[in-house]
Structure formats: structure tokens, C-alpha cells
Amino acid sequence: MLEKEKSTIPSKIVNSIIYTLFMVLICIQGIFGLVSLIFTKMSVEQGSTWIIICICIGIIFTIFFCTATILEEIKKEK
């Protein structure tokens, strides 16, 4: 029983990372879409800047969520 629980912990963490990245990509597209709607006359440079900002927000969100998931799994293990 213990071996089975140990093998599911990495799979839970990997699933969490995959789902988080998927949601972050959706959020990035949503934020950029809203910014594009609000500022309809953005130049190419402004559009590129907003894409970079959205990607940074997504990366920060992913790091925090994955860290929280890993810590939760470690606490459950103890």
C-alpha cells in the first residue's frame, strides 16, 4: 500500500503542473485579449510589451501554484 501511495505523489505533482500551465496559457490569452480590446490602437511594440507582461504574470502564478501543491503533498506525506 505504501509503495502505491509513493508512486502517486509524483504523478499528482506532474498533473498539477500540467493543469496549471494549461490554465496559465488560457489566462495569458485572456489578459492579452482584454488589453487588445481596451487599447485598440496599440502599436506593435506596445502589443509585444503586453505579451511579455502577460507571460511574466503567468510564470509567477505557475511558480506559486506548483510550490503550494508540492508543499501540500509533502505535508500529507508526513
C-alpha positions as CSV (number, residue, x, y, z in Angstrom):
1,M,0.0,0.0,0.0
2,L,2.8,2.4,0.9
3,E,4.6,1.8,-2.5
4,K,1.4,2.7,-4.4
5,E,1.0,5.9,-2.4
6,K,4.6,6.9,-3.1
7,S,4.2,6.3,-6.8
8,T,1.1,8.5,-6.9
9,I,2.7,11.6,-5.3
10,P,4.9,12.4,-8.4
11,S,2.0,11.8,-10.7
12,K,-0.2,14.2,-8.7
13,I,2.6,16.8,-8.8
14,V,3.0,16.4,-12.6
15,N,-0.7,16.6,-13.2
16,S,-0.8,19.8,-11.1
17,I,2.0,21.3,-13.2
18,I,0.3,20.3,-16.5
19,Y,-3.1,21.7,-15.4
20,T,-1.5,24.9,-14.1
21,L,0.4,25.5,-17.3
22,F,-2.8,24.9,-19.3
23,M,-4.8,27.4,-17.2
24,V,-1.9,29.9,-17.3
25,L,-1.9,29.8,-21.1
26,I,-5.6,30.4,-21.1
27,C,-5.2,33.3,-18.7
28,I,-2.4,34.8,-20.8
29,Q,-4.6,34.8,-23.9
30,G,-7.5,36.3,-21.9
31,I,-5.5,39.1,-20.4
32,F,-3.9,39.9,-23.8
33,G,-7.3,39.8,-25.4
34,L,-8.8,42.2,-22.9
35,V,-5.8,44.6,-23.3
36,S,-6.2,44.4,-27.1
37,L,-9.9,45.3,-26.8
38,I,-9.3,48.2,-24.4
39,F,-6.4,49.6,-26.4
40,T,-7.5,49.0,-29.9
41,K,-4.8,51.3,-31.5
42,M,-1.7,49.6,-29.9
43,S,1.4,49.7,-31.9
44,V,3.5,46.5,-32.5
45,E,5.9,47.5,-29.6
46,Q,3.0,48.0,-27.2
47,G,1.5,44.7,-28.1
48,S,4.8,42.9,-27.6
49,T,5.2,44.6,-24.2
50,W,1.8,43.4,-23.1
51,I,2.5,39.8,-24.3
52,I,5.7,39.8,-22.2
53,I,3.9,41.2,-19.2
54,C,1.1,38.5,-19.5
55,I,3.7,35.8,-19.8
56,C,5.5,37.0,-16.7
57,I,2.2,37.1,-14.8
58,G,1.6,33.5,-15.9
59,I,5.0,32.3,-14.9
60,I,4.7,33.9,-11.4
61,F,1.3,32.3,-11.0
62,T,2.6,28.9,-12.1
63,I,5.5,29.0,-9.7
64,F,3.3,29.9,-6.7
65,F,0.7,27.3,-7.5
66,C,3.1,24.5,-8.1
67,T,5.0,25.3,-5.0
68,A,1.8,25.3,-3.0
69,T,0.8,21.9,-4.5
70,I,4.2,20.4,-3.7
71,L,4.2,21.7,-0.1
72,E,0.6,20.3,0.3
73,E,1.8,16.9,-0.9
74,I,4.8,16.9,1.5
75,K,2.5,17.8,4.4
76,K,0.2,15.0,3.5
77,E,3.1,12.6,3.4
78,K,4.2,13.5,6.9
